[in-house]
Amino acid sequence: MVKNGIVIFISGRGSNLNAIISAVNNGMIKYPITAVVSDRYCEGVEISKKNNLNTLIIDYKDYNSKLTFEKELIKRIKPLNPKLIVLAGFMQILSILFIKEFKSKIINIHPSLLPSFKGLNTHARAKAAGVLIHGCTVHFVNEEIDSGKIIAQGATSISKECSEIEIEKKILNIEHSLYPKVIAKLLNKEININENDLILCYYEK
């Protein structure tokens, strides 16, 4: 069993997972993917298996409470001693129990320029608000939704003529470039991994 690498949490199609796998394979990220963890069966699970990764499906529906689900997550992840836990479309809100267990090791990518448009339906809300610049944010995970310290952001222009699908595609392209770079920099200690003393690193595309 590979330890001391990256653990990636997913819930959906796995497009950011795919980008991270490519970055590991081409040497940008110099640490292995220890495990891919999904809270349900999804397309990302097939990507993980196709790449012969340690794939763990821990279905939240099999547990009678969030507490028991997270205790199982901790039980399965802690022995892997991950250097970094990467949320890549993971649809569960992690509680303080899990976050404390892996303090300063959990990051997420959110499809907006935080602190604007926290939560869901970010592209529709950005379009409705008439913003001209939209993007994505890599941040540490804390107990408040999309409120952890910002690590990096990527931005692009949008217009009222852009459809939500077009906006989503533009932002996903930035995510797939930005997230692997940030993971590599965190693991190489080019960005301080301690969220209480963080060097901010911004990207623009």
Number of C-alpha atoms within 10 A of each C-alpha: 7 13 18 15 19 25 24 26 25 28 22 20 16 21 19 25 26 17 18 26 20 15 20 17 13 10 12 15 23 15 19 17 22 24 23 23 25 24 21 20 15 15 14 26 24 14 19 22 13 9 12 9 16 15 19 20 16 18 14 18 11 11 13 9 10 15 14 13 18 19 13 14 17 16 11 13 19 12 11 17 16 22 20 23 24 25 24 25 21 20 14 14 13 17 14 14 13 17 16 12 11 18 14 18 20 23 24 21 25 23 24 27 21 20 11 12 18 16 11 11 12 21 21 16 16 22 19 10 10 12 13 12 13 24 27 23 26 29 22 23 27 22 15 11 11 24 14 19 18 24 24 21 27 22 20 15 14 20 13 13 8 12 14 17 11 13 20 16 12 17 23 17 14 21 25 18 17 24 27 21 17 23 24 20 17 19 18 14 11 12 19 16 21 14 20 9 10 13 15 12 14 15 15 11 13
